[in-house]
Amino acid sequence: MSAEFVASLAMYPFQALRQPTDALWHSVRRHLGWGPDELEWIVLTPDVWHHPQLLLAQTCGWPLVTELAEFVAVVGTFDYDVPGSQGGYYRSVIVTRHDATLAELRARPGSIAAVNAYDSLSGWVSLQHVWGGQPDAIVTGAHLESVRAVAEGRTDLASIDGVSWSQIQMLEPALVTSLRVIGEGPLVPCLPVVAHWSHAGHVAALRAAFAAAVAEPGLAESLATLRIRGFVPMELADYSPLTALLG
């Protein structure tokens, strides 16, 4: 099996998480027995999802069901050890610097949301679901930048996925001291790990390799840093109901 493929697990691209993510991949590859020696850290989302040599990548649930379903096979997702997460499902959190409820912000003229991207399940779709429509918004490009925009007073609120919020609390504690959680998004599947459609026949082997890797005692420290406590096989059908969130 050729190793000239691309693998990316960079949906949480904090620099401090790169080494433990690499360690996780090295374990997965060892159990798999083939694949790229190193993860791809230069080509990031969304470009890596369409890379001609893609083996697997993490993606967001919304692009999966709206753009990628015909081009990838779902391998599964990580079970994250963060508040509100259970069995491979999690929630986003709605954060603000104001002493106001979500309903009060919704009723307040001129409230502006910071949004990492308009194709983000946690940052935009989940926010619309709890907002009851589309708030006025500015695009920041990343959950970390959305948190920064709220903290600096450039926007009033943001919806941040639970893993990113936990990591930002750990890695950028000064940034979140003025913020508070005033709501949460719907319970949705965590970020899917997908394989290019040409590797659909290897999904079972990939699932077994990820499951074996996250069970390795020697990887415990890296997994704790990544907030990963398990791996859950998933199918496209587990993500298909997401389209009803805006119904």
Backbone hydrogen bonds, N-H to C=O, Kabsch-Sander energy under -0.5 kcal/mol:
donor,donor_aa,acceptor,acceptor_aa,energy
5,F,3,A,-2.0
6,V,53,Q,-2.4
8,S,56,L,-1.8
14,F,12,Y,-0.7
17,L,14,F,-1.8
18,R,15,Q,-1.4
19,Q,15,Q,-0.5
21,T,17,L,-1.9
22,D,18,R,-2.7
23,A,19,Q,-2.4
24,L,20,P,-2.0
25,W,21,T,-2.3
26,H,22,D,-2.6
27,S,23,A,-1.7
28,V,24,L,-2.4
29,R,25,W,-3.3
30,R,26,H,-1.9
31,H,27,S,-2.1
32,L,28,V,-2.5
33,G,29,R,-3.3
40,E,7,A,-3.2
41,W,39,L,-0.5
44,L,42,I,-0.8
47,D,44,L,-0.8
48,V,44,L,-1.5
49,W,46,P,-1.0
50,H,47,D,-1.5
51,H,48,V,-1.5
54,L,51,H,-1.8
55,L,6,V,-3.3
56,L,6,V,-1.1
57,A,194,V,-2.2
58,Q,8,S,-1.1
59,T,192,P,-2.3
64,L,60,C,-1.8
65,V,61,G,-1.8
66,T,62,W,-1.9
67,E,63,P,-2.7
68,L,63,P,-2.3
69,A,64,L,-1.0
71,F,68,L,-2.3
72,V,68,L,-1.2
73,A,195,A,-2.9
75,V,193,V,-3.0
76,G,193,V,-1.5
77,T,232,V,-2.4
78,F,191,L,-0.5
79,D,230,G,-2.5
80,Y,78,F,-0.8
81,D,227,R,-3.3
82,V,80,Y,-1.6
85,S,82,V,-2.0
86,Q,89,Y,-2.5
89,Y,86,Q,-1.4
90,Y,188,V,-2.8
93,V,160,I,-2.9
94,I,183,G,-2.8
95,V,93,V,-0.6
95,V,158,A,-2.7
96,T,180,R,-2.0
97,R,156,D,-0.5
100,A,98,H,-1.4
102,L,182,I,-0.5
105,L,101,T,-2.3
106,R,102,L,-2.4
107,A,103,A,-1.7
108,R,104,E,-0.9
111,S,108,R,-1.5
113,A,136,D,-3.0
114,A,157,L,-2.8
115,V,113,A,-0.5
115,V,138,I,-2.7
120,S,117,A,-1.4
124,W,120,S,-1.6
125,V,120,S,-2.4
126,S,121,L,-2.9
128,Q,124,W,-2.6
129,H,125,V,-2.1
130,V,126,S,-1.9
131,W,127,L,-2.5
132,G,128,Q,-2.2
133,G,128,Q,-1.5
136,D,111,S,-0.6
138,I,113,A,-2.2
140,T,115,V,-2.9
141,G,115,V,-0.7
141,G,116,N,-0.9
146,S,142,A,-1.9
147,V,143,H,-2.5
148,R,144,L,-2.1
149,A,145,E,-2.3
150,V,146,S,-2.0
151,A,147,V,-2.7
152,E,148,R,-2.3
153,G,150,V,-1.3
154,R,149,A,-1.9
155,T,149,A,-1.4
156,D,112,I,-3.1
157,L,112,I,-1.3
158,A,95,V,-1.6
159,S,114,A,-0.6
160,I,93,V,-2.8
160,I,158,A,-0.6
162,G,91,R,-1.0
165,W,161,D,-2.6
166,S,162,G,-1.9
167,Q,163,V,-2.6
168,I,164,S,-2.9
169,Q,165,W,-2.3
170,M,166,S,-1.6
171,L,167,Q,-3.2
172,E,168,I,-2.9
175,L,172,E,-1.2
176,V,172,E,-0.8
176,V,173,P,-0.8
177,T,173,P,-0.5
177,T,174,A,-0.6
179,L,176,V,-1.5
180,R,96,T,-2.4
182,I,94,I,-3.0
183,G,94,I,-0.8
185,G,92,S,-2.3
188,V,90,Y,-2.7
188,V,186,P,-0.6
190,C,88,G,-2.9
193,V,76,G,-3.6
194,V,57,A,-3.2
194,V,192,P,-0.6
195,A,73,A,-3.1
196,H,55,L,-1.9
197,W,71,F,-2.5
199,H,196,H,-2.7
200,A,197,W,-1.7
202,H,199,H,-2.2
203,V,200,A,-1.4
206,L,202,H,-2.6
207,R,203,V,-2.8
208,A,204,A,-2.2
209,A,205,A,-2.2
210,F,206,L,-2.5
211,A,207,R,-2.5
212,A,208,A,-2.3
213,A,209,A,-2.2
214,V,210,F,-2.4
215,A,211,A,-0.6
215,A,212,A,-0.5
216,E,213,A,-1.7
219,L,216,E,-1.5
220,A,217,P,-1.6
223,L,219,L,-2.6
224,A,220,A,-2.3
225,T,221,E,-2.0
226,L,222,S,-1.9
227,R,223,L,-0.6
227,R,224,A,-0.7
228,I,223,L,-2.6
229,R,79,D,-3.1
230,G,79,D,-0.9
232,V,77,T,-3.5
234,M,75,V,-0.9
238,D,235,E,-1.4
239,Y,235,E,-0.6
239,Y,236,L,-1.6
240,S,236,L,-1.6
242,L,239,Y,-2.1
243,T,240,S,-1.6
244,A,241,P,-1.8
245,L,242,L,-2.0
246,L,243,T,-0.7
247,G,244,A,-1.6
